Amino acid sequence: MNDIAVAGLLIASLFLILGSGVWIGLTLSGVAWIGMQLFSARPAGDAMAVTIWGSASGWTLTALPLFLWMGEVLFRTRLSQDMFKGLAPWMQRLPGRLLHTNVAGCAVFAAVSGSSAATCATIGKMTLPELKRRGYPDDMVIGTLAGAGTLGLLIPPSIIMIVYGVSADVSISKLFIAGVVPGLLLAFLFSGYIAVWALVNPGRVPPPDAAMSFKQKLQASLSLIPVALLILAVLGSIYAGIATATEAAAVGVVGALVISAAQGSLNWQTFKESLMGATRLYCMMALILAGAAFLTLAMGYIGLPRHLAEWIGSLGLSKFQLVMMLAVFYIVLGCFLDGISMVVLTMGVVMPTVLAAGIDPLWFGIFVVLVVEMAQITPPVGFNLFVLQGMTGKDLLYIARVTLPMFALMVAAVLIIYIAPDLVTWLPRQMGP
């Protein structure tokens, strides 16, 4: 059989098994087993056992459950309320006023979470009712929250970066540091859009709250100290070379437990709920990663990635054309799959092509995270859209429509990091080898 027929058979198998209700991790293993049995001389059972054990026992992966646990602990604290109280006084004089708390709150929480859906839900719990009570328009409140919630993937620590790092064999610590500047860039783009919108539509922005003195603003900002210390402990230890991503994750868990205890929200019930929540989520991700590792091995034996890389090379595409083609590919894929599935499904096929084109895998990791962020706000499978639909009761298509400007800004961010790749690579270079 030729490559197109083999790829068609495997894709049909993938959708057939998925459609029958089998978990995605087991589906990936099943497709890999079919591929190896039919198109490879190596015994599939032996390859599956070795590969799944190897992917599941890697030390690098230990950071994933720890960061998940940290996010689960913080999700059950008063952190979002404290952040709103600390950030709001400084936003009153900006065009758009408290709409900026969506962006600033998500950016800050993203630096201690790692999950886009958790960031969107945690900040939304506080800002949605507050902004609605003060008379801010629903379309801007929901649209900016949906877009800013995606910062949970880009600003480290990021779950998707760990998944990419493991799948593509790229340093997770360097990926984390590489995400800082693009994450801040995207946050500034969102805030810039809010400011321009407010200047064009002054009648839709409610009047400011009562003026506060500088001293009162500083007192309100004291509630930001715990989260600032946690961000400093996690990212500072990685950047300074004191800790690996896994060790920094352990520091983050201890810090999250301390914050939770200090706020009085840590008891046996919340401890158990956070631990079980992180365990369930990690088991799902580990199963997907194990299945993807076996599928990547099977693809290697069949030779599809190599042939695809050779075919794309024969098209004579420039680096820019290849990047844009991959961006469209991931955006379309994101309409049907969640971010983690997108990354683990495609890395085995895409990475050989990317490396052959001379694209830096570190830069490509941030690019992938950006386009996966876009997938978080594209229907029908946009996780942030689902989160906001549950919180607001609004129609999914309405939420997707009001989020379109944020999507356009993410496209602009992709173009900016392509034109200026040092925005991604400069900080990691300062860390040394």
LUMKOLNU-75224 format. One line per 5 residues: number of its first residue (from 1); their letters; for each residue x, y, z of N, C-alpha, C. Coordinates in steps of 0.1 Angstrom, whole numbers. Example, Ala and Ser with C-alpha at 12.3 -4.5 7.8 and 13.67 -1.06 7.14 Angstrom:
% residues 2
1 = AS = 132:-57:78:123:-45:78:132:-33:78 | 128:-22:71:137:-11:71:129:0:79 .
***
This chain:
% residues 433
1 = MNDIA = 8:-12:0:0:0:0:9:13:0 | 4:23:-7:12:36:-7:9:43:6 | 16:54:8:15:62:21:1:68:23 | -5:72:12:-18:79:13:-28:68:18 | -28:56:12:-37:46:16:-35:42:31 .
6 = VAGLL = -22:41:35:-19:37:49:-24:48:58 | -21:61:55:-26:72:64:-41:72:64 | -48:70:53:-62:70:53:-68:59:61 | -62:47:61:-67:36:69:-65:39:84 | -53:44:87:-51:47:102:-60:58:107 .
11 = IASLF = -62:69:99:-71:79:103:-86:74:104 | -90:66:95:-103:60:96:-105:51:108 | -94:44:112:-94:36:124:-95:45:136 | -88:56:136:-88:65:147:-102:70:150 | -109:75:139:-122:81:141:-132:70:144 .
16 = LILGS = -130:58:139:-140:47:142:-139:43:156 | -126:41:161:-125:37:176:-129:49:185 | -126:61:182:-130:72:190:-146:73:190 | -152:71:178:-166:72:177:-173:62:185 | -167:51:188:-173:40:195:-172:43:210 .
21 = GVWIG = -166:54:214:-166:58:228:-154:54:236 | -144:49:230:-132:44:237:-124:57:241 | -117:56:252:-109:68:257:-98:70:247 | -94:83:246:-85:87:235:-71:81:237 | -66:79:249:-53:72:252:-53:58:246 .
26 = LTLSG = -64:51:249:-65:37:244:-67:37:229 | -74:47:224:-76:48:209:-63:49:202 | -54:58:207:-41:60:201:-33:47:201 | -33:40:213:-26:27:213:-32:17:203 | -45:17:202:-52:8:193:-48:10:178 .
31 = VAWIG = -47:23:174:-43:27:161:-29:23:158 | -20:26:168:-6:22:167:-4:7:165 | -12:-1:173:-11:-15:172:-16:-20:158 | -26:-14:153:-31:-18:139:-20:-15:129 | -14:-3:130:-3:1:121:8:-9:121 .
36 = MQLFS = 13:-12:134:24:-21:135:21:-35:130 | 10:-40:133:6:-54:129:5:-55:114 | -1:-45:108:-3:-46:93:9:-42:85 | 17:-32:90:27:-25:81:41:-26:86 | 43:-34:97:57:-34:102:60:-49:106 .
41 = ARPAG = 73:-52:106:77:-66:109:79:-68:124 | 80:-57:132:83:-58:146:70:-62:153 | 71:-71:163:59:-75:171:53:-64:178 | 40:-61:176:33:-50:182:33:-50:197 | 30:-62:203:29:-63:217:41:-59:225 .
46 = DAMAV = 53:-64:220:66:-61:227:68:-46:226 | 66:-40:214:69:-26:212:60:-18:221 | 47:-22:222:38:-14:231:42:-14:245 | 46:-26:250:50:-27:264:62:-18:268 | 72:-19:259:84:-12:261:82:3:261 .
51 = TIWGS = 74:7:250:72:22:248:63:28:259 | 52:21:262:43:27:273:50:28:286 | 58:17:290:66:18:302:76:29:302 | 83:31:291:93:41:290:87:55:291 | 75:57:284:69:71:285:63:74:299 .
56 = ASGWT = 58:63:305:51:65:318:61:67:330 | 73:61:328:83:61:339:93:73:338 | 92:82:328:102:92:327:101:102:338 | 113:106:343:113:116:354:108:130:350 | 110:133:338:105:146:333:90:148:335 .
61 = LTALP = 83:137:334:68:138:335:63:141:349 | 72:140:359:68:142:373:63:156:375 | 68:165:368:63:179:370:49:181:367 | 43:173:358:29:174:354:19:172:365 | 19:161:373:10:160:384:12:170:395 .
66 = LFLWM = 24:174:397:27:184:407:21:198:404 | 23:202:391:17:215:387:2:214:387 | -4:203:383:-18:201:383:-23:202:398 | -16:196:407:-20:196:421:-20:211:427 | -9:218:423:-8:232:427:-20:240:422 .
71 = GEVLF = -23:238:410:-35:245:404:-48:242:411 | -50:229:414:-62:224:421:-63:230:435 | -52:231:442:-52:236:456:-56:251:455 | -49:259:446:-52:273:445:-66:276:440 | -72:267:432:-85:268:427:-95:269:439 .
76 = RTRLS = -91:262:450:-101:262:462:-98:272:472 | -89:282:469:-86:293:479:-94:306:475 | -91:316:483:-98:329:480:-89:337:470 | -80:331:463:-70:338:455:-77:348:445 | -87:343:438:-93:352:427:-99:365:433 .
81 = QDMFK = -106:363:445:-111:375:452:-100:384:456 | -90:379:462:-78:387:466:-72:394:455 | -71:387:443:-64:393:432:-73:405:426 | -86:403:426:-95:414:421:-93:426:430 | -93:424:443:-92:434:453:-79:442:451 .
86 = GLAPW = -68:434:448:-55:441:447:-53:448:434 | -59:442:423:-57:448:410:-66:459:406 | -79:458:410:-89:468:406:-85:483:408 | -80:487:420:-77:501:422:-67:507:412 | -59:499:406:-49:504:397:-54:505:382 .
91 = MQRLP = -66:499:380:-72:498:367:-82:510:364 | -86:517:375:-96:527:373:-93:538:363 | -81:542:362:-77:553:354:-74:549:339 | -73:536:336:-70:531:323:-83:532:314 | -81:535:301:-93:534:292:-99:519:293 .
96 = GRLLH = -111:518:296:-117:504:298:-118:500:312 | -112:507:321:-112:505:335:-111:491:340 | -122:486:347:-121:473:353:-121:461:343 | -123:464:330:-122:453:321:-108:447:320 | -98:456:324:-84:451:324:-82:441:335 .
101 = TNVAG = -91:440:345:-89:430:356:-90:416:350 | -98:414:340:-98:401:333:-85:397:328 | -78:406:321:-65:403:315:-54:402:326 | -53:412:335:-43:412:345:-45:400:355 | -58:397:359:-61:386:368:-57:373:361 .
106 = CAVFA = -60:371:348:-57:358:342:-42:357:340 | -35:368:337:-20:367:336:-14:363:349 | -18:369:360:-13:366:373:-16:351:377 | -29:347:375:-32:334:379:-26:323:370 | -24:327:357:-17:318:348:-3:314:353 .
111 = AVSGS = 3:324:360:17:321:365:17:312:377 | 6:308:382:6:298:393:-4:286:390 | -9:286:377:-19:275:374:-13:266:364 | -14:269:351:-9:260:341:-20:255:332 | -32:258:336:-44:253:328:-52:265:323 .
116 = SAATC = -56:265:311:-64:276:305:-78:275:311 | -84:264:312:-98:263:317:-98:267:331 | -88:263:339:-88:266:354:-86:281:355 | -78:287:347:-75:302:348:-88:309:344 | -95:305:334:-107:311:329:-118:310:340 .
121 = ATIGK = -120:298:346:-130:296:356:-127:303:369 | -114:303:373:-111:309:386:-113:324:386 | -108:331:375:-109:345:374:-124:349:371 | -130:341:363:-144:343:359:-153:343:371 | -150:334:381:-158:333:393:-160:347:400 .
126 = MTLPE = -149:355:399:-149:368:406:-153:379:397 | -147:380:385:-149:392:376:-163:392:370 | -168:381:366:-181:381:359:-192:387:367 | -195:383:380:-205:390:387:-202:404:391 | -189:407:394:-185:420:398:-187:430:386 .
131 = LKRRG = -182:426:374:-183:435:363:-197:437:358 | -205:426:359:-219:427:356:-227:437:365 | -224:436:378:-230:444:388:-227:459:386 | -215:462:381:-210:476:378:-215:481:365 | -221:472:356:-227:477:344:-218:476:332 .
136 = YPDDM = -207:468:332:-199:466:320:-206:458:310 | -204:460:297:-212:453:287:-208:438:286 | -218:429:285:-215:415:285:-206:410:274 | -207:416:262:-199:411:251:-184:413:254 | -180:425:260:-166:427:263:-161:419:275 .
141 = VIGTL = -170:418:285:-166:411:297:-163:396:293 | -172:390:286:-171:376:282:-160:374:272 | -159:382:262:-149:381:251:-135:382:257 | -133:393:265:-119:394:271:-115:383:281 | -125:378:288:-122:367:297:-119:355:290 .
146 = AGAGT = -126:352:279:-123:340:271:-109:340:265 | -106:352:260:-93:354:254:-82:353:264 | -83:361:275:-73:362:285:-71:349:292 | -82:341:293:-81:328:300:-70:319:293 | -68:321:280:-59:312:273:-44:315:277 .
151 = LGLLI = -42:326:284:-29:329:289:-24:318:299 | -33:310:304:-30:299:313:-21:289:306 | -22:288:293:-13:279:285:1:285:282 | 1:298:280:14:304:275:23:309:286 | 17:315:297:25:320:308:29:308:317 .
156 = PPSII = 41:305:320:45:293:327:41:295:342 | 39:283:349:41:270:344:29:265:336 | 31:259:325:21:255:316:20:240:314 | 8:234:315:7:220:314:10:216:299 | 5:224:290:7:220:275:22:221:272 .
161 = MIVYG = 30:230:278:44:230:276:51:218:281 | 47:212:292:53:200:297:50:189:287 | 37:188:282:33:178:273:42:179:260 | 43:191:255:52:194:243:66:190:246 | 72:194:257:86:191:260:88:176:261 .
166 = VSADV = 79:169:267:81:154:267:79:148:253 | 69:153:246:67:147:232:78:150:222 | 84:163:223:93:167:213:108:167:219 | 110:162:231:123:161:237:130:175:238 | 122:185:243:128:198:245:128:202:260 .
171 = SISKL = 138:209:264:139:213:278:126:220:283 | 120:215:294:108:221:299:111:234:306 | 122:234:313:126:247:320:128:258:310 | 135:255:298:137:266:288:123:270:281 | 115:260:280:101:263:274:94:272:283 .
176 = FIAGV = 94:270:296:88:278:306:93:293:305 | 106:294:305:111:308:304:109:314:291 | 108:306:280:105:311:267:91:317:266 | 82:312:274:68:316:273:65:329:280 | 75:334:288:72:346:296:70:359:287 .
181 = VPGLL = 79:362:278:78:374:270:66:373:261 | 64:362:253:52:361:244:39:362:253 | 39:356:265:27:357:273:24:371:277 | 34:379:281:32:393:284:28:401:272 | 34:398:260:31:404:248:16:403:245 .
186 = LAFLF = 11:390:246:-3:387:243:-12:395:253 | -8:395:266:-16:402:276:-17:417:272 | -6:423:268:-5:437:264:-14:440:252 | -14:430:242:-23:431:230:-38:432:234 | -41:423:244:-55:422:249:-59:435:256 .
191 = SGYIA = -50:440:264:-52:453:272:-53:465:262 | -44:464:252:-44:475:242:-58:475:234 | -63:463:231:-76:463:224:-87:468:233 | -87:465:246:-97:470:255:-96:486:256 | -84:491:256:-82:506:257:-87:512:244 .
196 = VWALV = -84:507:232:-89:513:220:-104:512:219 | -110:500:223:-125:499:223:-131:509:232 | -125:512:244:-131:521:253:-130:535:248 | -119:539:241:-118:552:235:-128:554:224 | -131:544:216:-141:544:205:-155:544:211 .
201 = NPGRV = -157:537:222:-171:536:228:-172:541:242 | -169:554:244:-169:559:258:-182:558:265 | -193:558:258:-206:557:264:-209:543:270 | -201:533:266:-204:519:271:-196:516:284 | -187:525:288:-178:522:299:-184:529:311 .
206 = PPPDA = -188:521:322:-194:527:334:-184:537:341 | -189:547:349:-181:556:355:-171:550:365 | -160:556:369:-150:550:378:-156:549:392 | -150:540:401:-154:540:415:-148:552:422 | -152:553:434:-146:565:442:-131:564:442 .
211 = AMSFK = -125:576:441:-110:577:440:-104:572:453 | -92:566:451:-85:561:463:-71:567:463 | -66:570:475:-53:575:476:-42:565:473 | -30:569:470:-19:560:467:-17:550:478 | -18:555:490:-16:546:502:-27:536:503 .
216 = QKLQA = -40:539:500:-51:530:500:-49:519:489 | -44:524:477:-41:514:467:-31:504:471 | -20:509:477:-9:500:482:-15:490:492 | -23:495:501:-29:486:511:-38:475:505 | -45:479:495:-54:469:488:-45:459:480 .
221 = SLSLI = -33:463:476:-24:454:468:-17:445:477 | -17:446:490:-11:437:499:-16:422:497 | -29:421:493:-35:408:490:-28:401:479 | -20:408:471:-13:402:459:1:396:464 | 5:398:476:18:394:480:20:379:480 .
226 = PVALL = 10:371:485:12:356:485:14:351:471 | 6:355:461:7:350:448:20:354:441 | 24:367:444:37:372:439:49:364:444 | 48:360:457:59:352:463:59:338:456 | 47:333:454:47:319:448:52:319:433 .
231 = ILAVL = 49:330:426:54:331:412:69:332:412 | 74:340:422:89:342:423:95:329:427 | 89:322:436:96:309:440:96:299:429 | 85:298:421:85:288:410:93:292:398 | 91:304:392:98:308:380:112:313:384 .
236 = GSIYA = 114:319:395:127:324:399:137:313:401 | 132:302:407:141:290:410:145:284:397 | 136:284:387:140:278:373:150:287:366 | 146:300:366:155:309:358:169:310:364 | 170:310:377:183:311:384:191:298:383 .
241 = GIATA = 185:287:378:192:275:377:193:267:390 | 185:272:400:185:265:413:177:252:412 | 166:252:404:157:240:404:154:237:390 | 151:224:388:145:219:375:130:222:375 | 124:220:364:109:222:364:102:213:374 .
246 = TEAAA = 107:201:376:100:192:385:102:197:400 | 114:201:403:117:206:416:109:219:419 | 108:227:409:101:240:411:86:237:413 | 81:226:406:67:222:408:65:218:422 | 74:211:428:73:206:443:73:219:452 .
251 = VGVVG = 81:229:449:81:241:456:67:248:455 | 62:248:443:49:254:440:38:247:448 | 38:234:449:28:227:457:28:231:472 | 41:231:477:42:235:491:37:249:493 | 41:258:484:37:272:485:22:273:484 .
256 = ALVIS = 15:265:475:1:266:474:-6:261:487 | -1:251:493:-6:245:505:-5:256:517 | 7:263:517:9:273:527:-1:284:525 | -3:289:513:-13:300:510:-27:295:514 | -30:283:510:-43:278:514:-45:277:529 .
261 = AAQGS = -35:273:536:-36:272:551:-37:286:557 | -29:296:551:-29:309:557:-43:316:555 | -50:312:544:-63:318:541:-74:311:548 | -71:300:554:-81:292:562:-89:283:553 | -85:281:540:-93:273:532:-88:258:531 .
266 = LNWQT = -77:256:538:-71:242:538:-77:234:549 | -84:224:546:-89:214:556:-88:200:549 | -92:190:556:-90:176:551:-98:175:538 | -110:180:538:-119:179:526:-113:185:514 | -108:198:515:-103:205:503:-89:198:499 .
271 = FKESL = -82:193:509:-69:186:506:-72:174:498 | -82:166:502:-85:154:495:-91:156:481 | -100:167:480:-106:170:467:-95:175:457 | -85:183:462:-75:188:453:-66:176:448 | -62:168:458:-54:156:454:-61:147:444 .
276 = MGATR = -73:144:447:-81:135:438:-83:141:424 | -86:154:424:-88:161:412:-76:161:403 | -64:164:409:-51:163:402:-48:149:397 | -51:139:406:-48:125:402:-56:121:390 | -69:124:390:-78:120:379:-73:127:366 .
281 = LYCMM = -70:140:367:-66:147:355:-52:142:349 | -43:139:359:-30:134:354:-31:120:348 | -40:111:354:-41:97:349:-46:98:334 | -56:107:332:-61:109:318:-50:113:309 | -42:123:313:-31:128:305:-20:118:303 .
286 = ALILA = -16:111:313:-6:101:312:-10:90:302 | -23:86:303:-27:76:293:-27:81:279 | -30:93:277:-29:99:263:-15:100:259 | -6:104:268:9:105:264:15:91:261 | 10:81:269:16:68:267:11:62:253 .
291 = GAAFL = -2:65:250:-7:60:237:-1:68:226 | 2:81:228:9:89:217:23:84:215 | 30:80:226:44:76:224:44:63:216 | 34:54:218:34:42:210:30:45:196 | 21:54:194:17:58:180:29:64:173 .
296 = TLAMG = 37:73:180:49:79:174:59:68:170 | 61:58:178:70:47:175:65:39:162 | 51:37:162:45:29:151:47:37:138 | 45:51:139:47:59:127:61:59:122 | 70:58:131:85:57:128:88:44:120 .
301 = YIGLP = 82:33:125:84:20:118:78:20:104 | 66:26:103:59:26:90:66:35:81 | 72:46:86:79:56:78:71:68:74 | 59:69:79:50:81:74:56:94:77 | 62:97:90:67:110:92:79:114:83 .
306 = RHLAE = 87:104:80:99:107:71:94:110:57 | 84:102:52:79:104:39:71:118:38 | 64:121:49:57:134:49:67:146:48 | 78:144:56:88:155:56:95:156:43 | 97:145:36:103:145:23:93:152:13 .
311 = WIGSL = 80:149:14:70:154:5:69:169:7 | 69:174:19:68:188:22:80:195:17 | 92:188:19:105:194:14:105:196:-1 | 98:186:-8:98:187:-23:88:198:-28 | 80:203:-19:71:214:-23:78:227:-25 .
316 = GLSKF = 90:228:-19:98:241:-20:92:252:-12 | 85:249:-1:79:260:7:89:268:15 | 87:281:16:96:289:24:93:286:39 | 101:290:48:99:288:62:86:294:67 | 83:306:62:71:314:65:59:306:60 .
321 = QLVMM = 59:301:48:48:294:42:45:281:50 | 56:274:55:54:262:63:48:265:76 | 53:276:83:47:280:96:32:283:94 | 29:291:84:15:295:82:6:282:79 | 11:273:71:4:261:68:1:253:81 .
326 = LAVFY = 12:252:89:10:245:102:0:252:111 | 0:265:111:-9:273:119:-23:270:115 | -26:270:102:-40:267:97:-43:253:101 | -34:243:99:-36:229:103:-40:228:117 | -33:234:126:-36:233:141:-49:240:144 .
331 = IVLGC = -52:251:138:-64:258:141:-76:250:137 | -75:243:125:-86:234:120:-87:222:129 | -76:216:133:-76:205:142:-82:208:155 | -79:221:160:-84:226:173:-100:227:173 | -106:227:161:-121:227:161:-126:214:166 .
336 = FLDGI = -118:203:166:-124:190:170:-116:183:181 | -104:188:185:-96:181:195:-92:191:206 | -90:186:218:-84:195:228:-69:196:226 | -63:206:233:-49:210:231:-39:198:233 | -41:191:244:-31:180:247:-32:170:236 .
341 = SMVVL = -44:166:232:-45:156:221:-39:160:208 | -41:173:205:-35:179:193:-20:177:193 | -14:181:204:1:181:205:6:166:204 | 1:157:212:6:144:213:3:136:200 | -8:139:193:-12:132:181:-2:136:169 .
346 = TMGVV = 2:149:169:9:154:157:24:155:158 | 30:155:171:44:157:172:53:147:165 | 49:134:165:56:124:158:57:126:143 | 47:132:138:47:134:123:53:148:120 | 50:158:128:53:172:124:68:175:128 .
351 = MPTVL = 73:170:139:87:174:143:98:171:133 | 98:159:126:108:157:116:108:168:105 | 96:172:101:94:183:90:99:196:96 | 96:199:108:100:212:114:115:213:115 | 121:202:120:136:201:122:143:202:108 .
356 = AAGID = 137:195:98:143:195:85:142:209:78 | 132:217:82:131:231:77:140:241:85 | 147:236:95:156:245:102:149:254:113 | 137:250:117:130:257:127:134:253:141 | 137:263:150:142:260:163:130:253:171 .
361 = PLWFG = 132:241:176:122:234:183:116:241:196 | 125:250:202:121:258:213:111:268:209 | 114:275:198:105:285:192:92:279:187 | 94:267:181:82:260:176:72:256:187 | 78:253:199:70:249:211:61:261:215 .
366 = IFVVL = 66:273:215:58:285:218:48:288:207 | 52:286:195:42:287:184:31:277:185 | 34:265:188:23:255:190:14:259:202 | 20:263:213:11:268:224:2:279:220 | 7:288:212:-1:300:207:-13:295:199 .
371 = VVEMA = -10:286:189:-21:281:181:-31:272:188 | -25:264:198:-34:256:207:-43:266:215 | -38:277:219:-46:287:226:-58:291:217 | -55:293:204:-66:297:195:-77:286:195 | -73:273:196:-82:262:196:-91:262:209 .
376 = QITPP = -86:269:220:-94:269:232:-107:278:230 | -106:287:220:-118:296:218:-124:294:204 | -122:282:198:-129:280:185:-139:268:187 | -152:271:183:-162:260:184:-159:249:173 | -164:237:175:-173:232:185:-166:227:198 .
381 = VGFNL = -152:224:197:-145:219:209:-136:230:214 | -141:241:220:-133:251:226:-135:251:241 | -125:246:249:-128:244:263:-131:257:271 | -125:268:267:-128:281:274:-143:285:271 | -147:282:259:-161:285:255:-171:277:264 .
386 = FVLQG = -168:264:266:-176:255:274:-177:261:289 | -165:265:294:-164:270:307:-173:282:309 | -172:291:299:-180:304:300:-194:301:298 | -198:291:289:-212:288:287:-218:283:300 | -210:275:308:-215:270:320:-217:281:331 .
391 = MTGKD = -208:291:330:-208:302:340:-218:313:337 | -221:315:324:-229:326:320:-243:322:315 | -244:310:310:-257:305:305:-259:310:291 | -249:317:285:-250:322:271:-249:311:261 | -254:314:249:-252:305:238:-238:304:233 .
396 = LLYIA = -233:292:230:-219:289:226:-215:298:214 | -224:299:204:-220:307:192:-219:322:196 | -227:327:205:-226:341:210:-212:343:216 | -208:333:225:-195:335:232:-184:334:222 | -185:325:212:-174:324:201:-174:337:193 .
401 = RVTLP = -185:343:191:-186:356:183:-179:367:190 | -182:369:203:-176:380:210:-161:378:213 | -157:366:211:-143:363:214:-134:364:201 | -141:367:189:-133:368:177:-122:378:177 | -124:390:183:-113:400:183:-100:394:190 .
406 = MFALM = -103:386:201:-91:380:208:-84:370:199 | -92:363:191:-86:353:182:-77:360:172 | -82:372:167:-74:380:157:-61:385:163 | -62:388:176:-49:393:183:-39:382:185 | -44:369:187:-35:358:188:-28:355:174 .
411 = VAAVL = -36:357:163:-30:356:150:-19:366:148 | -22:379:153:-11:389:153:1:385:161 | -1:379:173:10:375:181:19:365:174 | 12:355:167:20:345:159:29:352:149 | 23:362:142:31:369:132:43:377:138 .
416 = IIYIA = 40:383:150:50:391:157:62:382:161 | 59:370:167:70:362:171:77:355:160 | 71:354:148:78:350:136:87:360:131 | 83:373:131:91:384:126:103:386:136 | 100:385:149:110:388:160:111:375:168 .
421 = PDLVT = 118:365:163:119:352:171:127:354:185 | 135:365:186:142:367:198:133:370:210 | 120:374:207:110:375:218:108:362:225 | 110:351:218:109:337:224:122:332:229 | 133:334:222:146:327:225:156:335:233 .
426 = WLPRQ = 154:348:235:164:356:242:165:352:257 | 154:352:264:154:348:278:160:335:281 | 156:324:273:162:311:276:177:311:273 | 182:319:264:196:320:261:204:325:273 | 197:334:281:204:340:293:206:330:304 .
431 = MGP = 198:319:303:199:308:313:212:300:312 | 218:301:300:230:293:297:226:279:291 | 235:270:290:232:257:283:223:249:292 .
***
